Structure formats: C-alpha cells, structure tokens
Amino acid sequence: MKILNRISIITLSALCTLSTLHTSAFADNASDTLDIRVNTIKNSYIAQHPGYESQINTIIEDVVSSEQFMQYYLYDEIEALHIIEDTIQDAFLPTTSELSLYGLRAGNPSTGIFYAPYNVIAVRQSQNNYCGPASIVQALIGNGKFDYITDLEEQEDKQEEVADELTFKQGGGGAFIGSMRDYLNTHYEHETYKYKVKAFTSYTYYHAQRYVYESLRLDACPIYLVDDTADFDYYNNATFQHYVTISYYNGQMQIMNILDPHNDDLYYGLHTITFDEFDFSASYDGWIIARTTDVSDDKYIYS
C-alpha cells in the first residue's frame, strides 16, 4: 500500500464551500446505529485481511470523519456504508501499470488517451454555490445528453433546471454529491454501467485515476470534488472546495484536462493539471462521481 501524507490542513474560503455538518446533527440512536454498522464493517474486513488492522482503521476513520460522508449518511445510509467498503476494497486491489492497460482500452487503443465523446464547453456557475449544477451541465454536454450551449442566458437557465432537482447542503452550501450522482444516473441511463461516488484516502488515492479513465472510456465525464483548490497550480494557492468536470486523460503525458465553472475569470475555463496534482488532491479527502463497471452489490455487508 502507498501512503501520501498530507502536510497541512488549509482553511477553506466561502465560494462553493459546502457547509460543515457536525455529528451533533445526528439523533443519539442514529449515531449509535452508525457506530454499530461501522464496527461491523471494520471487524469483517480485519478478519478478511489479518495484519492490516491499523490500515483498515485509518481508512475507515478518514472516510467517516469527512464532511461528505456525514452528509451522505443522512441522505442514503446504505450507500454511505457501501462507500466505506469500496474504499477498503480499493486499498487491497493490486496496482497495474498504465502501459499494460493501453491495448485493452476501447476507443483509443495503445494510446492511454481518453476524452469526452462530444465537444464540451466550460459553463460559468451562475451563483456562488452552483459549481455542482454547472459541473453537471458540463458533464452532460460532454456526454451528449445536453445540447452544446454557448449562450450565457441559456447556460444559466440550464443550471437552474438542474439545481431544482438537486439537494443542497444546509446553510446555503453547495450541491450534495449523492444527489448529483442520482441526477447523472437519471439523465444518462445505461443497462450495465452507472455513476457511483467514490472516496479516496492516503491508502487508496492512487486508484482515483483508474476511475477517471474508466469513466471516460465508458463515454461519461467524471465530476471531481476538489477539497482544496490550492492543490492545483493554476489556483495560485487560492483555497476553495469546488466541483470540476474532467474531460480528458492522457496516460502518456500524465495530465488531465478539467473544465472549471468558477465564476472568477482567474480560475474559470479549461485547465490542464498533472497527475501529481490530482493524486495529491485525492490523497486526503478525494471524492469523485465516475461511471464505472463496478456496480455489483454482492461484496457488501449491507445491502
């Protein structure tokens, strides 16, 4: 297992920042139920992987302590528990060389390059907390499910249409990631694949890239929740919690293109980030909505 340590924690600014949900928001019986369920998961996986108790404990603590998880548990208890299990499972998956995968990838054989199946445009968020709706519009344009929109008024109308169907966090916070996943699956249905929410920690961050290129291989732009935009060079240490859409992955050059809906011209638009930037960002509180073939519930303790 690889570990990438986070050096410091940076206080986040207001734009598109998701409001914190403290554990006090839970009723006592709900908190007790969560503790019981988490302990059941922990004990089960420790039994399956003797000698890795410390790593499994750290993974569970990192996921459960995330603001995103607490919101998710209130939104969909079982799916939140599935996210814990997915993260543990990722920690025990072997890493695979990028080059060994290139010949297996449909669409761009032997290149390791994946991209949105349709032309996609950056959509400027129309309100401070609309990076979620704007990222969905970007993704569904890239997926071919929304029309290519260049008119600013039409872009704003489409964001409002999306926002009306999303759950937003308390206190004027941004769109909730679970609600965004449900919207994407409703508007981009497939018999076999679906969008799922994945969480990453210091023990699993190196699998985040796999979900990016798999999603693009399946003709679906992933949406990434950046916990701290200062991890990306083009933000010049400006710090926000912020949704962006990933439209391009190049395994040879080790870069990704993201469409940033930020309403500040300094950050808005198409940007290229390195794999190192992405990996560091995913290493401590990385959450992504990606289309995946990993849709079986057979491995789950709770179903």
C-alpha positions in Angstrom: 0.0 0.0 0.0 1.2 3.5 -0.8 0.8 6.4 1.7 0.9 10.0 0.7 0.9 12.2 3.8 -0.9 15.5 3.9 1.4 18.1 5.2 -1.1 20.7 6.4 -4.8 21.5 6.6 -5.9 24.7 5.0 -9.0 26.7 5.9 -11.4 26.9 3.1 -13.0 30.1 1.7 -16.6 30.7 1.1 -17.2 30.2 -2.7 -18.8 26.9 -3.4 -17.7 25.7 0.0 -20.0 23.0 1.4 -21.3 23.7 4.9 -20.0 21.5 7.7 -22.4 19.0 9.2 -21.3 18.2 12.8 -22.0 14.8 14.4 -24.4 16.7 16.8 -26.8 16.8 13.9 -27.5 13.1 14.4 -30.0 11.9 16.9 -28.4 9.7 19.5 -29.9 6.5 18.2 -28.8 7.3 14.6 -25.2 7.9 15.8 -25.3 4.6 17.8 -26.6 2.8 14.7 -23.8 4.2 12.6 -21.2 3.2 15.1 -22.5 -0.4 15.2 -22.6 -0.6 11.4 -19.1 0.8 11.0 -17.7 -1.6 13.6 -19.3 -4.5 11.8 -17.6 -3.4 8.6 -14.3 -2.9 10.3 -14.3 -6.3 12.1 -15.4 -8.1 8.9 -12.5 -6.7 6.8 -9.9 -7.1 9.6 -10.9 -10.8 9.7 -10.5 -11.0 5.9 -7.1 -9.2 5.9 -5.3 -10.2 9.1 -2.3 -8.0 9.8 -3.8 -4.8 8.3 -5.9 -3.7 11.3 -4.1 -0.3 11.5 -4.6 0.4 7.8 -8.3 -0.5 7.8 -8.9 1.5 10.9 -7.2 4.6 9.3 -9.2 4.2 6.1 -12.5 4.0 8.0 -11.6 6.9 10.2 -10.6 9.1 7.2 -13.8 8.3 5.3 -16.2 8.6 8.2 -14.7 11.8 9.5 -15.2 13.5 6.1 -18.0 16.1 5.9 -19.1 14.4 2.7 -19.7 11.1 4.5 -21.8 12.6 7.2 -24.0 14.3 4.7 -24.1 11.1 2.6 -25.2 9.0 5.6 -28.2 11.3 6.2 -29.0 11.1 2.5 -28.6 7.4 1.9 -27.4 5.3 4.8 -26.7 2.0 2.9 -24.9 3.8 0.0 -22.7 5.6 2.5 -21.7 2.3 4.1 -21.0 1.0 0.6 -18.6 3.9 0.1 -16.6 2.8 3.2 -16.5 -0.8 1.8 -15.5 0.4 -1.6 -12.6 2.4 -0.2 -11.3 -0.6 1.8 -11.6 -2.8 -1.2 -9.6 -0.4 -3.3 -6.8 -0.5 -0.7 -6.3 -4.2 -1.4 -6.5 -4.0 -5.2 -3.2 -4.5 -6.9 -1.8 -1.5 -8.8 -1.4 -2.0 -12.6 1.0 -0.4 -14.9 -0.6 2.2 -17.1 1.2 0.9 -20.2 -0.1 -2.6 -19.7 -3.6 -1.3 -19.9 -3.4 0.7 -23.1 -4.0 -2.1 -25.5 -7.2 -3.2 -23.6 -8.9 0.2 -23.8 -11.7 0.6 -26.3 -11.8 3.8 -28.3 -8.2 4.8 -28.0 -6.2 1.5 -28.3 -2.5 1.7 -27.4 -2.5 5.4 -26.6 -3.8 5.7 -23.0 -5.7 8.8 -24.0 -9.4 9.2 -23.2 -11.7 12.2 -23.6 -15.3 13.3 -23.6 -17.2 11.7 -26.5 -18.8 15.1 -27.5 -17.4 18.6 -27.7 -17.8 20.2 -24.3 -17.6 23.8 -23.1 -16.8 25.4 -19.8 -20.1 26.6 -18.2 -19.6 29.5 -15.7 -21.5 28.9 -12.5 -24.3 31.5 -12.2 -24.4 31.6 -8.4 -21.6 31.2 -5.8 -22.8 27.8 -4.8 -23.7 26.5 -8.3 -20.4 24.8 -9.1 -22.3 21.5 -8.7 -25.1 22.2 -11.2 -22.6 23.9 -13.6 -20.3 20.8 -13.4 -23.3 18.6 -14.2 -24.2 20.7 -17.2 -20.6 20.4 -18.4 -20.5 16.7 -18.0 -23.8 16.1 -19.7 -22.8 18.3 -22.7 -19.6 16.2 -22.9 -21.7 13.0 -22.7 -24.0 14.2 -25.4 -27.1 14.3 -23.2 -27.4 18.1 -23.2 -27.1 20.3 -26.2 -23.9 22.3 -26.8 -24.8 25.6 -25.1 -22.9 28.8 -25.8 -25.5 31.4 -24.9 -24.9 32.6 -21.4 -28.5 33.1 -20.6 -29.3 29.5 -21.8 -26.4 28.2 -19.7 -27.9 29.9 -16.6 -31.4 28.6 -17.3 -30.0 25.0 -17.7 -28.1 25.4 -14.3 -31.4 26.4 -12.7 -33.1 23.5 -14.2 -30.5 21.1 -12.8 -30.4 22.9 -9.4 -34.2 22.4 -9.0 -33.6 18.7 -8.9 -30.6 18.6 -6.6 -30.3 18.5 -2.8 -28.2 21.4 -1.5 -26.4 21.4 1.9 -27.6 23.3 4.9 -26.7 26.9 5.4 -26.5 27.9 1.7 -23.8 25.3 0.9 -23.2 23.7 -2.4 -24.9 20.8 -4.1 -24.7 17.5 -2.3 -22.6 14.8 -4.1 -25.1 12.0 -3.7 -27.9 14.0 -5.2 -25.6 14.9 -8.1 -24.9 11.2 -8.7 -28.6 10.4 -8.8 -29.2 13.2 -11.3 -26.5 12.0 -13.6 -27.8 8.4 -13.5 -31.3 9.6 -14.2 -30.3 11.6 -17.2 -27.6 9.3 -18.5 -29.1 5.8 -18.0 -27.3 2.6 -19.1 -28.3 -1.0 -18.7 -24.9 -2.1 -17.3 -22.9 0.9 -16.1 -23.7 3.7 -13.7 -22.2 6.7 -12.0 -21.0 5.9 -8.5 -19.5 8.1 -5.8 -16.0 7.0 -4.7 -13.9 8.3 -1.8 -10.1 8.2 -1.5 -7.6 8.3 1.3 -3.9 8.1 1.8 -4.1 4.4 1.3 -6.2 4.5 -1.9 -5.6 7.7 -3.7 -3.6 6.0 -6.5 -6.8 4.3 -7.7 -8.6 7.6 -8.3 -7.0 7.9 -11.7 -8.4 4.5 -12.6 -12.0 5.7 -12.0 -11.3 8.8 -14.2 -10.1 6.9 -17.3 -12.7 4.2 -16.8 -15.4 6.7 -16.7 -14.1 8.5 -19.9 -13.7 5.1 -21.5 -17.4 4.5 -20.8 -18.2 7.8 -22.5 -19.0 9.6 -19.3 -17.3 12.7 -17.9 -16.5 12.3 -14.2 -17.1 15.1 -11.7 -14.4 15.7 -9.1 -14.9 17.4 -5.8 -11.7 19.3 -5.1 -11.3 19.6 -1.3 -8.7 22.3 -1.6 -8.2 24.1 -5.0 -4.7 25.2 -3.7 -3.5 21.7 -4.7 -3.8 22.8 -8.3 -1.1 25.2 -9.6 -3.4 27.4 -11.6 -5.2 28.5 -8.4 -2.0 30.1 -7.1 -2.8 28.9 -3.5 -6.3 30.3 -3.5 -8.4 27.8 -1.5 -11.9 26.7 -2.2 -13.9 23.5 -2.0 -15.2 23.1 -5.5 -16.6 20.8 -8.2 -15.0 20.5 -11.6 -15.6 18.3 -14.6 -12.8 16.1 -16.0 -12.9 15.9 -19.8 -9.5 14.5 -20.9 -7.0 12.0 -19.6 -3.5 11.4 -21.1 -1.7 8.5 -19.6 1.4 9.1 -21.7 1.9 12.7 -20.8 0.4 12.2 -17.3 -2.0 15.1 -17.5 -5.8 15.7 -17.2 -7.9 18.5 -18.6 -10.6 19.9 -16.3 -13.4 22.3 -17.0 -13.7 24.7 -14.1 -17.0 26.5 -13.7 -15.7 29.0 -11.2 -17.3 32.5 -11.7 -13.9 34.2 -11.3 -12.0 34.7 -14.6 -8.8 33.8 -12.8 -9.9 30.2 -12.5 -12.8 29.7 -15.0 -12.4 27.6 -18.1 -10.3 24.8 -19.4 -7.2 23.9 -17.4 -4.5 21.2 -17.5 -3.4 19.6 -14.3 -0.7 17.0 -13.8 -1.3 13.5 -12.3 0.9 14.6 -9.3 -1.5 17.5 -8.6 -4.5 15.2 -8.9 -3.0 12.4 -6.8 -2.1 14.8 -4.0 -5.6 16.3 -4.0 -7.2 12.9 -3.8 -4.8 11.6 -1.1 -6.5 13.1 1.9 -10.2 13.7 1.1 -10.9 12.9 -2.5 -14.4 12.4 -3.7 -15.4 11.7 -7.3 -18.6 10.8 -9.3 -17.5 8.5 -12.0 -19.2 6.0 -14.3 -17.9 2.5 -13.6 -18.5 -1.2 -14.3 -18.1 -1.9 -10.6 -21.8 -1.9 -9.9 -22.3 -5.2 -8.1 -23.6 -5.1 -4.6 -22.5 -8.8 -3.9 -19.5 -7.9 -1.9 -21.3 -5.6 0.5 -22.1 -6.4 4.2 -25.1 -4.1 4.0 -27.5 -4.4 1.0 
